[in-house]
Amino acid sequence: MNASAPERQDASPDGAWTLVFLAWLIASASTLGALFLSQVMDIAPCVLCWYQRIFMFPLVFILAAGLFPFDTRLVRYALPLTVVGWMIALFHVLVVAGIVPENIRPCAQGIPCKDQPIEWFGFLTIPSLSLIAFSLIGLLLISTHFKASK
């Protein structure tokens, strides 16, 4: 084999396709959940929720496009969206927890970011669900990268 030949990107290493499919399922469930909360339950999203949606919604299409045919390069497109979305979700969780000082909170007008209309099991809020989703997608994409590079 020629050392300068490009590596085949559509070869599906064992389990890498499954990892991307799981990441797609999480992104799809998160997107549908966000749309359900805003459109069906009439819970208006705050500014930070909108920013998280901006980074979650495209993942549904990017991950799906990378599955058929399988393309390991999708990690380089999906991971930056995931990391930025994760950072926004973490900031939102810190705002809800009261750790972020009042003077740097982004939701000065409109829907307050600190107020949470949903709290399941006494600790699961919308921002924490978003943080969990971005964390799982990020871990699956990193695992995909290492599995595909074998």
KARARA-V890047 format. One record per run of one state. SS is the DSSP state (hx for helix, st for strand, lp for the rest). FROM is the first residue (numbers start at 1). TO is the last residue. If there is no record, write none. Layout:
BEGIN
ss=SS from=FROM to=TO
ss=SS from=FROM to=TO
END
This chain:
BEGIN
ss=lp from=1 to=15
ss=hx from=16 to=40
ss=lp from=41 to=46
ss=hx from=47 to=67
ss=lp from=68 to=69
ss=st from=70 to=70
ss=lp from=71 to=73
ss=hx from=74 to=97
ss=lp from=98 to=101
ss=hx from=102 to=104
ss=lp from=105 to=119
ss=st from=120 to=120
ss=lp from=121 to=123
ss=st from=124 to=124
ss=lp from=125 to=125
ss=hx from=126 to=148
ss=lp from=149 to=150
END
